[in-house]
Amino acid sequence: MTHELDKILISSSEPDFKGELVGLRLGIVRAAMFEPNDDRFEQLSKIFRDVVKRGDEAVAEFTENYDGIKLTPEQFRIPKEDLEKAHKEIEKNKPELLASIRQAIRNVRKYQTEIFIGNLEHPGIKYTAIKRVGICVPGASAPLPSTVIMTAVPAQVAGVKEIVVVSPPRYKGSIHPVILAVCYELGIDEVYRIGGAQAVVALAFSTLSIKNVSKIVGPGNQWVQMAKRRLFVSGLVGIDLLAGPSEVLVIANDNANPVWVAADMLSQAEHTPGSSLLFTDSQRLAERVLEELNKQVKQLDRAEATLECLKKYSKIVIFENMDGVLEWANSFASEHLEIQCGDESKKIADQIKNAGAIFIGDYSPVAVGDYWAGPSHTLPTGLSAMFSSALTSNDFIKSTSIIEYDKEKLAASAEDIIRLAEVEGLDAHAKSIKIRQEDL
């Protein structure tokens, strides 16, 4: 009996195996960006030009065009009373949810505090928190209060004094109340009901209503990511990373539970777009996971869209041995990497060099990291885990080198410095030392 997903099962022994996997990886990377000749580049340029030139007027215009909500500049910012109201409603009607939110915040704050380097003292370096940061919170397919926690709490641990949240008005012309409640819980009161590229540009350049920030973090659609990329290249603001489709790569052997592996793959494919892969050395496990995917996907609320993501961005790959699994896992550099190999899981984890986050063992699904464990769920996607890292409290500080020489130390080094300056043909550099030699 054949199923829609049968084609996602492939083997490393197939002739076109390498090309198929490389093509899949590049397809996932490209999904985060506009195509080279995409007409949206010109539309993005127009958003930049108009927001820089016309400010709030342009932001309102694009919000109406793209989100279907007509706002005046005075309505961009959510009143503090509305934040408090949303918080009180959840406190009253969903106290268990608020308790979970508070514990998640405590978990993230504890972890981010423990790894923070900004309090270390060294005579050669000074750490300073970024003063003002903007956070993009998506609001299209579902409210994402966890994004607020996973980006704002690390910034607060670092000592950022001004945190700004922007999110599109997709919930009854505003922002979902659970997002507002989390902002209130964290003491964030500068929240704007605007999103998309226009919000990113406003955060970078300022308008009469919105003061510019020094760094922009948080996920978003292609418009948001391409706007962030353009701003970063300009050198005007810093960004966290360019977030593509959510990804999970599961490494598993015969010890894994195929029902759980399939569930974990579906948890990322439902992001639409999302990518889910299983790398295994077990034919038996691969076939059972495929069977479970066919069964479980039909039970999801977003079954149709998730099924399309499985067919377009996902694979179950059977390798001859675990060496092949590890080689390809490191070349894929997945955002989330789960290892479900029984007692061998930790040993295999030690051999992973490229991944945004590693989840070890049967009881560590991605959802634990998304909501609870402490590390931020803002992770490098595409191939960027080859050279980039998860967002942490350390991304919200900047370091300044401190150089202080006294008379004796300069005297001991003067000739060497002069020699190096002169070989570069920088006469004035050398003279700045020579002129002091008269006093040494």
Sequence and secondary structure as in RCSB ss.txt:
>XXXX:A:sequence
MTHELDKILISSSEPDFKGELVGLRLGIVRAAMFEPNDDRFEQLSKIFRDVVKRGDEAVAEFTENYDGIKLTPEQ
FRIPKEDLEKAHKEIEKNKPELLASIRQAIRNVRKYQTEIFIGNLEHPGIKYTAIKRVGICVPGASAPLPSTVIM
TAVPAQVAGVKEIVVVSPPRYKGSIHPVILAVCYELGIDEVYRIGGAQAVVALAFSTLSIKNVSKIVGPGNQWVQ
MAKRRLFVSGLVGIDLLAGPSEVLVIANDNANPVWVAADMLSQAEHTPGSSLLFTDSQRLAERVLEELNKQVKQL
DRAEATLECLKKYSKIVIFENMDGVLEWANSFASEHLEIQCGDESKKIADQIKNAGAIFIGDYSPVAVGDYWAGP
SHTLPTGLSAMFSSALTSNDFIKSTSIIEYDKEKLAASAEDIIRLAEVEGLDAHAKSIKIRQEDL
>XXXX:A:secstr
   TTGGGEEETTSTTHHHHHHHHHHHHHHTTS  TT THHHHHHHHHHHHHHHTHHHHHHHHHHHH     GGG
TB  HHHHHHHHHHHHHH HHHHHHHHHHHHHHHHHHHHT  TT  BTTEEEEE SEEEEE   SSS  HHHHHH
HHHHHHHHT SEEEEE    BTTB  HHHHHHHHHTT  EEES  HHHHHHHHHH  SSS   SEEE    HHHH
HHHHHHHHHTSSEES    SEEEEEEE TTS HHHHHHHHHHHHTTSSEEEEEEES HHHHHHHHHHHHHHGGGS
TTHHHHHHHHHHH EEEE SSHHHHHHHHHHHT SEEEEE GGGHHHHHTT  S SEEEESTT  HHHHHHTSSS
 S    TTGGGT     GGGGEEEEE     HHHHHHHHHHHHHHHHHTT HHHHHHHHHHHTT 
